[in-house]
Amino acid sequence: MKSLAAGALFAAGLNRRNGMSDDDTPLPVGAGQKLRPGAFAEAVATRSGMRRADARLAIEAVLGELAEAFERGEAFVLPGLGAGKITRNKNGGLVIKLRLKNDKNGELPLAPPDVSG
């Protein structure tokens, strides 16, 4: 049984072409762009030395575990990113509270304020 996150990753179109150019090289991700699943898998593969297919499986496993932790209402700590938890608002909707880790110069790793997303 696939978790919500793994299913969402497939629904987003994790495949060879998503986030890749016609010659199978990763497209650059810059300000105002979204990190697509294919480019994410390629970046993980490059950083880790894994094959892209293995990186994709690792990403699915990590996101699946996170989704299950979210469903259980557990708080989470992700080294290099920050910490957070899932709560519910008054109407029963899910709310993700995330405290992003500051980088070494004290700036938040966020897009500039004029970039809408």
Summary of the structure (lengths in Angstrom):
residues: 117
radius of gyration: 16.0
end to end distance: 31.3
largest distance: 49.2
contacts: 260
relative contact order: 0.13
helix: 34%
strand: 16%
